[in-house]
């Protein structure tokens, strides 16, 4: 596992764990970022642009570092 902010543009990953305050973890879950989902880094940096279930989300690098992922191939899972 590695932090989401370590991935390069175009890479897909599966979320393994989300750490942080319960309210923050809950907010990310509402946005579709939860254990088992797949995310793609569209543009790394500050902010980091993500593709989550076909939606674009921006997160700060510190927020991305709280999301631990496992890199996967470039085929997204059906959500």
PDB file of N, CA, C and O in Angstrom, chain B, residues numbered from 101:
ATOM      1  N   UNK B 101       0.846  -1.180   0.000  1.00  0.00           N
ATOM      2  CA  UNK B 101       0.000   0.000   0.000  1.00  0.00           C
ATOM      3  C   UNK B 101       0.890   1.242   0.000  1.00  0.00           C
ATOM      4  O   UNK B 101       1.986   1.256   0.560  1.00  0.00           O
ATOM      5  N   UNK B 102       0.374   2.275  -0.647  1.00  0.00           N
ATOM      6  CA  UNK B 102       1.070   3.550  -0.653  1.00  0.00           C
ATOM      7  C   UNK B 102       0.058   4.683  -0.657  1.00  0.00           C
ATOM      8  O   UNK B 102      -1.099   4.482  -1.026  1.00  0.00           O
ATOM      9  N   UNK B 103       0.487   5.877  -0.247  1.00  0.00           N
ATOM     10  CA  UNK B 103      -0.436   7.011  -0.249  1.00  0.00           C
ATOM     11  C   UNK B 103      -0.833   7.389  -1.673  1.00  0.00           C
ATOM     12  O   UNK B 103      -0.033   7.277  -2.601  1.00  0.00           O
ATOM     13  N   UNK B 104      -2.050   7.827  -1.831  1.00  0.00           N
ATOM     14  CA  UNK B 104      -2.577   8.215  -3.138  1.00  0.00           C
ATOM     15  C   UNK B 104      -1.723   9.286  -3.806  1.00  0.00           C
ATOM     16  O   UNK B 104      -1.605   9.303  -5.031  1.00  0.00           O
ATOM     17  N   UNK B 105      -1.126  10.177  -3.021  1.00  0.00           N
ATOM     18  CA  UNK B 105      -0.334  11.259  -3.611  1.00  0.00           C
ATOM     19  C   UNK B 105       0.984  10.787  -4.212  1.00  0.00           C
ATOM     20  O   UNK B 105       1.721  11.598  -4.772  1.00  0.00           O
ATOM     21  N   UNK B 106       1.303   9.490  -4.111  1.00  0.00           N
ATOM     22  CA  UNK B 106       2.521   8.943  -4.715  1.00  0.00           C
ATOM     23  C   UNK B 106       2.287   8.448  -6.144  1.00  0.00           C
ATOM     24  O   UNK B 106       3.247   8.115  -6.839  1.00  0.00           O
ATOM     25  N   UNK B 107       1.038   8.394  -6.592  1.00  0.00           N
ATOM     26  CA  UNK B 107       0.747   7.908  -7.942  1.00  0.00           C
ATOM     27  C   UNK B 107       0.999   8.991  -8.979  1.00  0.00           C
ATOM     28  O   UNK B 107       0.946  10.184  -8.679  1.00  0.00           O
ATOM     29  N   UNK B 108       1.273   8.557 -10.199  1.00  0.00           N
ATOM     30  CA  UNK B 108       1.494   9.475 -11.320  1.00  0.00           C
ATOM     31  C   UNK B 108       0.210   9.653 -12.120  1.00  0.00           C
ATOM     32  O   UNK B 108      -0.748   8.895 -11.963  1.00  0.00           O
ATOM     33  N   UNK B 109       0.207  10.652 -12.968  1.00  0.00           N
ATOM     34  CA  UNK B 109      -0.950  10.934 -13.824  1.00  0.00           C
ATOM     35  C   UNK B 109      -1.309   9.704 -14.648  1.00  0.00           C
ATOM     36  O   UNK B 109      -0.439   9.057 -15.232  1.00  0.00           O
ATOM     37  N   UNK B 110      -2.597   9.391 -14.688  1.00  0.00           N
ATOM     38  CA  UNK B 110      -3.093   8.273 -15.481  1.00  0.00           C
ATOM     39  C   UNK B 110      -3.156   6.954 -14.739  1.00  0.00           C
ATOM     40  O   UNK B 110      -3.786   6.012 -15.219  1.00  0.00           O
ATOM     41  N   UNK B 111      -2.522   6.862 -13.585  1.00  0.00           N
ATOM     42  CA  UNK B 111      -2.506   5.597 -12.853  1.00  0.00           C
ATOM     43  C   UNK B 111      -3.821   5.373 -12.104  1.00  0.00           C
ATOM     44  O   UNK B 111      -4.419   6.304 -11.563  1.00  0.00           O
ATOM     45  N   UNK B 112      -4.249   4.112 -12.091  1.00  0.00           N
ATOM     46  CA  UNK B 112      -5.438   3.687 -11.355  1.00  0.00           C
ATOM     47  C   UNK B 112      -5.003   2.971 -10.091  1.00  0.00           C
ATOM     48  O   UNK B 112      -3.932   2.365 -10.047  1.00  0.00           O
ATOM     49  N   UNK B 113      -5.835   3.043  -9.065  1.00  0.00           N
ATOM     50  CA  UNK B 113      -5.554   2.342  -7.817  1.00  0.00           C
ATOM     51  C   UNK B 113      -6.860   1.985  -7.129  1.00  0.00           C
ATOM     52  O   UNK B 113      -7.900   2.598  -7.370  1.00  0.00           O
ATOM     53  N   UNK B 114      -6.782   0.983  -6.272  1.00  0.00           N
ATOM     54  CA  UNK B 114      -7.921   0.605  -5.439  1.00  0.00           C
ATOM     55  C   UNK B 114      -7.662   1.102  -4.027  1.00  0.00           C
ATOM     56  O   UNK B 114      -6.577   0.903  -3.480  1.00  0.00           O
ATOM     57  N   UNK B 115      -8.650   1.744  -3.443  1.00  0.00           N
ATOM     58  CA  UNK B 115      -8.509   2.282  -2.093  1.00  0.00           C
ATOM     59  C   UNK B 115      -8.514   1.125  -1.094  1.00  0.00           C
ATOM     60  O   UNK B 115      -9.432   0.305  -1.077  1.00  0.00           O
ATOM     61  N   UNK B 116      -7.475   1.076  -0.265  1.00  0.00           N
ATOM     62  CA  UNK B 116      -7.352   0.048   0.768  1.00  0.00           C
ATOM     63  C   UNK B 116      -7.760   0.575   2.138  1.00  0.00           C
ATOM     64  O   UNK B 116      -8.335  -0.162   2.938  1.00  0.00           O
ATOM     65  N   UNK B 117      -7.465   1.857   2.419  1.00  0.00           N
ATOM     66  CA  UNK B 117      -7.759   2.419   3.734  1.00  0.00           C
ATOM     67  C   UNK B 117      -7.818   3.937   3.636  1.00  0.00           C
ATOM     68  O   UNK B 117      -7.104   4.545   2.839  1.00  0.00           O
ATOM     69  N   UNK B 118      -8.667   4.538   4.446  1.00  0.00           N
ATOM     70  CA  UNK B 118      -8.756   5.995   4.545  1.00  0.00           C
ATOM     71  C   UNK B 118      -8.603   6.338   6.021  1.00  0.00           C
ATOM     72  O   UNK B 118      -9.371   5.859   6.856  1.00  0.00           O
ATOM     73  N   UNK B 119      -7.609   7.172   6.345  1.00  0.00           N
ATOM     74  CA  UNK B 119      -7.394   7.555   7.736  1.00  0.00           C
ATOM     75  C   UNK B 119      -7.801   9.003   7.945  1.00  0.00           C
ATOM     76  O   UNK B 119      -8.015   9.748   6.989  1.00  0.00           O
ATOM     77  N   UNK B 120      -7.904   9.388   9.200  1.00  0.00           N
ATOM     78  CA  UNK B 120      -8.270  10.757   9.524  1.00  0.00           C
ATOM     79  C   UNK B 120      -9.450  10.808  10.470  1.00  0.00           C
ATOM     80  O   UNK B 120      -9.910   9.782  10.971  1.00  0.00           O
ATOM     81  N   UNK B 121      -9.931  12.010  10.705  1.00  0.00           N
ATOM     82  CA  UNK B 121     -11.077  12.219  11.584  1.00  0.00           C
ATOM     83  C   UNK B 121     -12.317  11.534  10.994  1.00  0.00           C
ATOM     84  O   UNK B 121     -12.488  11.517   9.775  1.00  0.00           O
ATOM     85  N   UNK B 122     -13.175  10.974  11.839  1.00  0.00           N
ATOM     86  CA  UNK B 122     -14.374  10.293  11.339  1.00  0.00           C
ATOM     87  C   UNK B 122     -15.220  11.149  10.394  1.00  0.00           C
ATOM     88  O   UNK B 122     -15.757  10.638   9.411  1.00  0.00           O
ATOM     89  N   UNK B 123     -15.340  12.437  10.682  1.00  0.00           N
ATOM     90  CA  UNK B 123     -16.132  13.306   9.798  1.00  0.00           C
ATOM     91  C   UNK B 123     -15.500  13.392   8.415  1.00  0.00           C
ATOM     92  O   UNK B 123     -16.210  13.410   7.410  1.00  0.00           O
ATOM     93  N   UNK B 124     -14.174  13.446   8.355  1.00  0.00           N
ATOM     94  CA  UNK B 124     -13.463  13.520   7.076  1.00  0.00           C
ATOM     95  C   UNK B 124     -13.611  12.210   6.307  1.00  0.00           C
ATOM     96  O   UNK B 124     -13.883  12.217   5.106  1.00  0.00           O
ATOM     97  N   UNK B 125     -13.430  11.094   6.999  1.00  0.00           N
ATOM     98  CA  UNK B 125     -13.579   9.783   6.355  1.00  0.00           C
ATOM     99  C   UNK B 125     -14.998   9.638   5.819  1.00  0.00           C
ATOM    100  O   UNK B 125     -15.197   9.127   4.716  1.00  0.00           O
ATOM    101  N   UNK B 126     -15.983  10.082   6.592  1.00  0.00           N
ATOM    102  CA  UNK B 126     -17.375  10.035   6.147  1.00  0.00           C
ATOM    103  C   UNK B 126     -17.624  10.914   4.935  1.00  0.00           C
ATOM    104  O   UNK B 126     -18.350  10.523   4.022  1.00  0.00           O
ATOM    105  N   UNK B 127     -17.026  12.098   4.922  1.00  0.00           N
ATOM    106  CA  UNK B 127     -17.197  13.012   3.780  1.00  0.00           C
ATOM    107  C   UNK B 127     -16.604  12.400   2.517  1.00  0.00           C
ATOM    108  O   UNK B 127     -17.212  12.467   1.449  1.00  0.00           O
ATOM    109  N   UNK B 128     -15.417  11.800   2.634  1.00  0.00           N
ATOM    110  CA  UNK B 128     -14.819  11.145   1.468  1.00  0.00           C
ATOM    111  C   UNK B 128     -15.707  10.007   0.974  1.00  0.00           C
ATOM    112  O   UNK B 128     -15.852   9.816  -0.233  1.00  0.00           O
ATOM    113  N   UNK B 129     -16.300   9.252   1.894  1.00  0.00           N
ATOM    114  CA  UNK B 129     -17.205   8.162   1.504  1.00  0.00           C
ATOM    115  C   UNK B 129     -18.405   8.712   0.747  1.00  0.00           C
ATOM    116  O   UNK B 129     -18.852   8.109  -0.228  1.00  0.00           O
ATOM    117  N   UNK B 130     -18.933   9.859   1.191  1.00  0.00           N
ATOM    118  CA  UNK B 130     -20.049  10.491   0.475  1.00  0.00           C
ATOM    119  C   UNK B 130     -19.650  10.879  -0.942  1.00  0.00           C
ATOM    120  O   UNK B 130     -20.479  10.869  -1.851  1.00  0.00           O
ATOM    121  N   UNK B 131     -18.376  11.221  -1.128  1.00  0.00           N
ATOM    122  CA  UNK B 131     -17.876  11.603  -2.450  1.00  0.00           C
ATOM    123  C   UNK B 131     -17.482  10.391  -3.292  1.00  0.00           C
ATOM    124  O   UNK B 131     -17.105  10.542  -4.454  1.00  0.00           O
ATOM    125  N   UNK B 132     -17.566   9.183  -2.710  1.00  0.00           N
ATOM    126  CA  UNK B 132     -17.258   7.969  -3.459  1.00  0.00           C
ATOM    127  C   UNK B 132     -15.900   7.378  -3.173  1.00  0.00           C
ATOM    128  O   UNK B 132     -15.544   6.351  -3.751  1.00  0.00           O
ATOM    129  N   UNK B 133     -15.125   8.003  -2.288  1.00  0.00           N
ATOM    130  CA  UNK B 133     -13.799   7.482  -1.949  1.00  0.00           C
ATOM    131  C   UNK B 133     -13.927   6.679  -0.667  1.00  0.00           C
ATOM    132  O   UNK B 133     -14.006   7.225   0.434  1.00  0.00           O
ATOM    133  N   UNK B 134     -13.944   5.350  -0.846  1.00  0.00           N
ATOM    134  CA  UNK B 134     -14.085   4.437   0.291  1.00  0.00           C
ATOM    135  C   UNK B 134     -13.323   3.166  -0.037  1.00  0.00           C
ATOM    136  O   UNK B 134     -12.935   2.941  -1.184  1.00  0.00           O
ATOM    137  N   UNK B 135     -13.114   2.350   0.960  1.00  0.00           N
ATOM    138  CA  UNK B 135     -12.373   1.111   0.777  1.00  0.00           C
ATOM    139  C   UNK B 135     -12.993   0.284  -0.349  1.00  0.00           C
ATOM    140  O   UNK B 135     -14.205   0.072  -0.388  1.00  0.00           O
ATOM    141  N   UNK B 136     -12.141  -0.178  -1.261  1.00  0.00           N
ATOM    142  CA  UNK B 136     -12.585  -1.019  -2.362  1.00  0.00           C
ATOM    143  C   UNK B 136     -12.887  -0.287  -3.653  1.00  0.00           C
ATOM    144  O   UNK B 136     -12.992  -0.921  -4.702  1.00  0.00           O
ATOM    145  N   UNK B 137     -13.032   1.040  -3.608  1.00  0.00           N
ATOM    146  CA  UNK B 137     -13.336   1.768  -4.847  1.00  0.00           C
ATOM    147  C   UNK B 137     -12.051   1.992  -5.647  1.00  0.00           C
ATOM    148  O   UNK B 137     -10.947   1.926  -5.106  1.00  0.00           O
ATOM    149  N   UNK B 138     -12.215   2.251  -6.916  1.00  0.00           N
ATOM    150  CA  UNK B 138     -11.068   2.561  -7.774  1.00  0.00           C
ATOM    151  C   UNK B 138     -11.053   4.040  -8.099  1.00  0.00           C
ATOM    152  O   UNK B 138     -12.089   4.652  -8.360  1.00  0.00           O
ATOM    153  N   UNK B 139      -9.855   4.599  -8.078  1.00  0.00           N
ATOM    154  CA  UNK B 139      -9.658   6.011  -8.395  1.00  0.00           C
ATOM    155  C   UNK B 139      -8.527   6.124  -9.408  1.00  0.00           C
ATOM    156  O   UNK B 139      -7.634   5.278  -9.462  1.00  0.00           O
ATOM    157  N   UNK B 140      -8.579   7.176 -10.203  1.00  0.00           N
ATOM    158  CA  UNK B 140      -7.514   7.460 -11.165  1.00  0.00           C
ATOM    159  C   UNK B 140      -6.974   8.853 -10.870  1.00  0.00           C
ATOM    160  O   UNK B 140      -7.733   9.798 -10.655  1.00  0.00           O
ATOM    161  N   UNK B 141      -5.649   8.963 -10.865  1.00  0.00           N
ATOM    162  CA  UNK B 141      -5.028  10.274 -10.730  1.00  0.00           C
ATOM    163  C   UNK B 141      -5.020  10.905 -12.119  1.00  0.00           C
ATOM    164  O   UNK B 141      -4.333  10.420 -13.018  1.00  0.00           O
ATOM    165  N   UNK B 142      -5.771  11.969 -12.293  1.00  0.00           N
ATOM    166  CA  UNK B 142      -5.821  12.683 -13.567  1.00  0.00           C
ATOM    167  C   UNK B 142      -4.662  13.668 -13.636  1.00  0.00           C
ATOM    168  O   UNK B 142      -3.969  13.763 -14.648  1.00  0.00           O
ATOM    169  N   UNK B 143      -4.463  14.400 -12.538  1.00  0.00           N
ATOM    170  CA  UNK B 143      -3.383  15.385 -12.474  1.00  0.00           C
ATOM    171  C   UNK B 143      -2.847  15.412 -11.045  1.00  0.00           C
ATOM    172  O   UNK B 143      -3.546  15.848 -10.130  1.00  0.00           O
ATOM    173  N   UNK B 144      -1.610  14.948 -10.845  1.00  0.00           N
ATOM    174  CA  UNK B 144      -1.043  15.013  -9.500  1.00  0.00           C
ATOM    175  C   UNK B 144      -0.647  16.446  -9.148  1.00  0.00           C
ATOM    176  O   UNK B 144      -0.605  17.317 -10.017  1.00  0.00           O
ATOM    177  N   UNK B 145      -0.363  16.676  -7.891  1.00  0.00           N
ATOM    178  CA  UNK B 145       0.096  18.005  -7.485  1.00  0.00           C
ATOM    179  C   UNK B 145      -0.853  18.643  -6.503  1.00  0.00           C
ATOM    180  O   UNK B 145      -1.560  17.969  -5.754  1.00  0.00           O
ATOM    181  N   UNK B 146      -0.851  19.954  -6.526  1.00  0.00           N
ATOM    182  CA  UNK B 146      -1.662  20.715  -5.576  1.00  0.00           C
ATOM    183  C   UNK B 146      -2.566  21.682  -6.318  1.00  0.00           C
ATOM    184  O   UNK B 146      -2.085  22.702  -6.810  1.00  0.00           O
ATOM    185  N   UNK B 147      -3.845  21.403  -6.416  1.00  0.00           N
ATOM    186  CA  UNK B 147      -4.532  20.232  -5.886  1.00  0.00           C
ATOM    187  C   UNK B 147      -4.358  19.027  -6.810  1.00  0.00           C
ATOM    188  O   UNK B 147      -3.976  19.162  -7.972  1.00  0.00           O
ATOM    189  N   UNK B 148      -4.644  17.861  -6.268  1.00  0.00           N
ATOM    190  CA  UNK B 148      -4.595  16.618  -7.033  1.00  0.00           C
ATOM    191  C   UNK B 148      -5.988  16.386  -7.622  1.00  0.00           C
ATOM    192  O   UNK B 148      -6.984  16.371  -6.898  1.00  0.00           O
ATOM    193  N   UNK B 149      -6.045  16.208  -8.933  1.00  0.00           N
ATOM    194  CA  UNK B 149      -7.315  15.981  -9.616  1.00  0.00           C
ATOM    195  C   UNK B 149      -7.510  14.480  -9.793  1.00  0.00           C
ATOM    196  O   UNK B 149      -6.651  13.792 -10.345  1.00  0.00           O
ATOM    197  N   UNK B 150      -8.653  13.981  -9.317  1.00  0.00           N
ATOM    198  CA  UNK B 150      -8.951  12.552  -9.346  1.00  0.00           C
ATOM    199  C   UNK B 150     -10.191  12.259 -10.175  1.00  0.00           C
ATOM    200  O   UNK B 150     -11.092  13.090 -10.292  1.00  0.00           O
ATOM    201  N   UNK B 151     -10.219  11.064 -10.745  1.00  0.00           N
ATOM    202  CA  UNK B 151     -11.406  10.518 -11.394  1.00  0.00           C
ATOM    203  C   UNK B 151     -11.949   9.455 -10.443  1.00  0.00           C
ATOM    204  O   UNK B 151     -11.291   8.446 -10.187  1.00  0.00           O
ATOM    205  N   UNK B 152     -13.146   9.687  -9.926  1.00  0.00           N
ATOM    206  CA  UNK B 152     -13.785   8.742  -9.006  1.00  0.00           C
ATOM    207  C   UNK B 152     -15.165   8.430  -9.568  1.00  0.00           C
ATOM    208  O   UNK B 152     -16.063   9.272  -9.528  1.00  0.00           O
ATOM    209  N   UNK B 153     -15.332   7.222 -10.089  1.00  0.00           N
ATOM    210  CA  UNK B 153     -16.615   6.789 -10.657  1.00  0.00           C
ATOM    211  C   UNK B 153     -17.119   7.763 -11.715  1.00  0.00           C
ATOM    212  O   UNK B 153     -18.312   8.058 -11.779  1.00  0.00           O
ATOM    213  N   UNK B 154     -16.207   8.259 -12.540  1.00  0.00           N
ATOM    214  CA  UNK B 154     -16.585   9.159 -13.622  1.00  0.00           C
ATOM    215  C   UNK B 154     -16.721  10.616 -13.225  1.00  0.00           C
ATOM    216  O   UNK B 154     -17.009  11.461 -14.072  1.00  0.00           O
ATOM    217  N   UNK B 155     -16.520  10.927 -11.955  1.00  0.00           N
ATOM    218  CA  UNK B 155     -16.590  12.315 -11.469  1.00  0.00           C
ATOM    219  C   UNK B 155     -15.184  12.822 -11.189  1.00  0.00           C
ATOM    220  O   UNK B 155     -14.297  12.048 -10.828  1.00  0.00           O
ATOM    221  N   UNK B 156     -14.988  14.112 -11.354  1.00  0.00           N
ATOM    222  CA  UNK B 156     -13.696  14.730 -11.065  1.00  0.00           C
ATOM    223  C   UNK B 156     -13.740  15.364  -9.680  1.00  0.00           C
ATOM    224  O   UNK B 156     -14.659  16.119  -9.363  1.00  0.00           O
ATOM    225  N   UNK B 157     -12.741  15.053  -8.860  1.00  0.00           N
ATOM    226  CA  UNK B 157     -12.615  15.613  -7.522  1.00  0.00           C
ATOM    227  C   UNK B 157     -11.215  16.168  -7.344  1.00  0.00           C
ATOM    228  O   UNK B 157     -10.253  15.608  -7.869  1.00  0.00           O
ATOM    229  N   UNK B 158     -11.094  17.253  -6.616  1.00  0.00           N
ATOM    230  CA  UNK B 158      -9.795  17.832  -6.281  1.00  0.00           C
ATOM    231  C   UNK B 158      -9.557  17.673  -4.786  1.00  0.00           C
ATOM    232  O   UNK B 158     -10.426  17.977  -3.969  1.00  0.00           O
ATOM    233  N   UNK B 159      -8.366  17.191  -4.443  1.00  0.00           N
ATOM    234  CA  UNK B 159      -7.963  17.076  -3.046  1.00  0.00           C
ATOM    235  C   UNK B 159      -6.580  17.685  -2.871  1.00  0.00           C
ATOM    236  O   UNK B 159      -5.768  17.681  -3.796  1.00  0.00           O
ATOM    237  N   UNK B 160      -6.319  18.208  -1.678  1.00  0.00           N
ATOM    238  CA  UNK B 160      -4.992  18.721  -1.354  1.00  0.00           C
ATOM    239  C   UNK B 160      -4.040  17.543  -1.139  1.00  0.00           C
ATOM    240  O   UNK B 160      -4.484  16.448  -0.793  1.00  0.00           O
ATOM    241  N   UNK B 161      -2.730  17.757  -1.340  1.00  0.00           N
ATOM    242  CA  UNK B 161      -1.771  16.660  -1.134  1.00  0.00           C
ATOM    243  C   UNK B 161      -1.861  16.031   0.257  1.00  0.00           C
ATOM    244  O   UNK B 161      -1.746  14.812   0.386  1.00  0.00           O
ATOM    245  N   UNK B 162      -2.065  16.834   1.292  1.00  0.00           N
ATOM    246  CA  UNK B 162      -2.189  16.289   2.643  1.00  0.00           C
ATOM    247  C   UNK B 162      -3.384  15.373   2.787  1.00  0.00           C
ATOM    248  O   UNK B 162      -3.341  14.392   3.530  1.00  0.00           O
ATOM    249  N   UNK B 163      -4.448  15.695   2.076  1.00  0.00           N
ATOM    250  CA  UNK B 163      -5.644  14.852   2.097  1.00  0.00           C
ATOM    251  C   UNK B 163      -5.388  13.547   1.346  1.00  0.00           C
ATOM    252  O   UNK B 163      -5.820  12.479   1.779  1.00  0.00           O
ATOM    253  N   UNK B 164      -4.690  13.640   0.227  1.00  0.00           N
ATOM    254  CA  UNK B 164      -4.364  12.440  -0.553  1.00  0.00           C
ATOM    255  C   UNK B 164      -3.452  11.500   0.230  1.00  0.00           C
ATOM    256  O   UNK B 164      -3.523  10.282   0.067  1.00  0.00           O
ATOM    257  N   UNK B 165      -2.600  12.064   1.075  1.00  0.00           N
ATOM    258  CA  UNK B 165      -1.668  11.228   1.835  1.00  0.00           C
ATOM    259  C   UNK B 165      -2.391  10.380   2.877  1.00  0.00           C
ATOM    260  O   UNK B 165      -1.813   9.419   3.385  1.00  0.00           O
ATOM    261  N   UNK B 166      -3.632  10.708   3.207  1.00  0.00           N
ATOM    262  CA  UNK B 166      -4.417   9.934   4.167  1.00  0.00           C
ATOM    263  C   UNK B 166      -5.187   8.791   3.503  1.00  0.00           C
ATOM    264  O   UNK B 166      -5.864   8.017   4.180  1.00  0.00           O
ATOM    265  N   UNK B 167      -5.081   8.691   2.189  1.00  0.00           N
ATOM    266  CA  UNK B 167      -5.778   7.647   1.442  1.00  0.00           C
ATOM    267  C   UNK B 167      -4.737   6.648   0.965  1.00  0.00           C
ATOM    268  O   UNK B 167      -3.912   6.969   0.110  1.00  0.00           O
ATOM    269  N   UNK B 168      -4.769   5.434   1.514  1.00  0.00           N
ATOM    270  CA  UNK B 168      -3.816   4.403   1.129  1.00  0.00           C
ATOM    271  C   UNK B 168      -4.430   3.542   0.036  1.00  0.00           C
ATOM    272  O   UNK B 168      -5.578   3.108   0.134  1.00  0.00           O
ATOM    273  N   UNK B 169      -3.634   3.302  -1.017  1.00  0.00           N
ATOM    274  CA  UNK B 169      -4.141   2.608  -2.198  1.00  0.00           C
ATOM    275  C   UNK B 169      -3.199   1.488  -2.619  1.00  0.00           C
ATOM    276  O   UNK B 169      -2.051   1.408  -2.181  1.00  0.00           O
ATOM    277  N   UNK B 170      -3.724   0.634  -3.479  1.00  0.00           N
ATOM    278  CA  UNK B 170      -2.952  -0.420  -4.132  1.00  0.00           C
ATOM    279  C   UNK B 170      -3.078  -0.187  -5.628  1.00  0.00           C
ATOM    280  O   UNK B 170      -4.183  -0.256  -6.167  1.00  0.00           O
ATOM    281  N   UNK B 171      -1.960   0.091  -6.320  1.00  0.00           N
ATOM    282  CA  UNK B 171      -2.040   0.311  -7.770  1.00  0.00           C
ATOM    283  C   UNK B 171      -2.626  -0.911  -8.481  1.00  0.00           C
ATOM    284  O   UNK B 171      -2.355  -2.053  -8.110  1.00  0.00           O
ATOM    285  N   UNK B 172      -3.434  -0.645  -9.508  1.00  0.00           N
ATOM    286  CA  UNK B 172      -4.054  -1.705 -10.309  1.00  0.00           C
ATOM    287  C   UNK B 172      -3.860  -1.371 -11.783  1.00  0.00           C
ATOM    288  O   UNK B 172      -3.354  -0.303 -12.129  1.00  0.00           O
ATOM    289  N   UNK B 173      -4.272  -2.302 -12.650  1.00  0.00           N
ATOM    290  CA  UNK B 173      -4.181  -2.012 -14.079  1.00  0.00           C
ATOM    291  C   UNK B 173      -5.119  -0.863 -14.433  1.00  0.00           C
ATOM    292  O   UNK B 173      -5.840  -0.364 -13.570  1.00  0.00           O
ATOM    293  N   UNK B 174      -5.115  -0.447 -15.677  1.00  0.00           N
ATOM    294  CA  UNK B 174      -5.870   0.751 -16.066  1.00  0.00           C
ATOM    295  C   UNK B 174      -7.328   0.487 -16.418  1.00  0.00           C
ATOM    296  O   UNK B 174      -7.989   1.350 -16.997  1.00  0.00           O
ATOM    297  N   UNK B 175      -7.836  -0.688 -16.079  1.00  0.00           N
ATOM    298  CA  UNK B 175      -9.233  -0.990 -16.362  1.00  0.00           C
ATOM    299  C   UNK B 175     -10.063  -0.743 -15.112  1.00  0.00           C
ATOM    300  O   UNK B 175      -9.914  -1.472 -14.131  1.00  0.00           O
ATOM    301  N   UNK B 176     -10.936   0.264 -15.117  1.00  0.00           N
ATOM    302  CA  UNK B 176     -11.728   0.531 -13.916  1.00  0.00           C
ATOM    303  C   UNK B 176     -12.755  -0.566 -13.660  1.00  0.00           C
ATOM    304  O   UNK B 176     -13.302  -1.159 -14.589  1.00  0.00           O
ATOM    305  N   UNK B 177     -12.999  -0.817 -12.395  1.00  0.00           N
ATOM    306  CA  UNK B 177     -14.039  -1.773 -12.016  1.00  0.00           C
ATOM    307  C   UNK B 177     -15.396  -1.128 -12.233  1.00  0.00           C
ATOM    308  O   UNK B 177     -15.526   0.095 -12.184  1.00  0.00           O
ATOM    309  N   UNK B 178     -16.388  -1.939 -12.469  1.00  0.00           N
ATOM    310  CA  UNK B 178     -17.749  -1.430 -12.591  1.00  0.00           C
ATOM    311  C   UNK B 178     -18.188  -0.988 -11.207  1.00  0.00           C
ATOM    312  O   UNK B 178     -18.032  -1.724 -10.232  1.00  0.00           O
ATOM    313  N   UNK B 179     -18.743   0.225 -11.123  1.00  0.00           N
ATOM    314  CA  UNK B 179     -19.123   0.777  -9.821  1.00  0.00           C
ATOM    315  C   UNK B 179     -20.612   0.665  -9.621  1.00  0.00           C
ATOM    316  O   UNK B 179     -21.128   1.076  -8.581  1.00  0.00           O
TER     317      UNK B 179
END
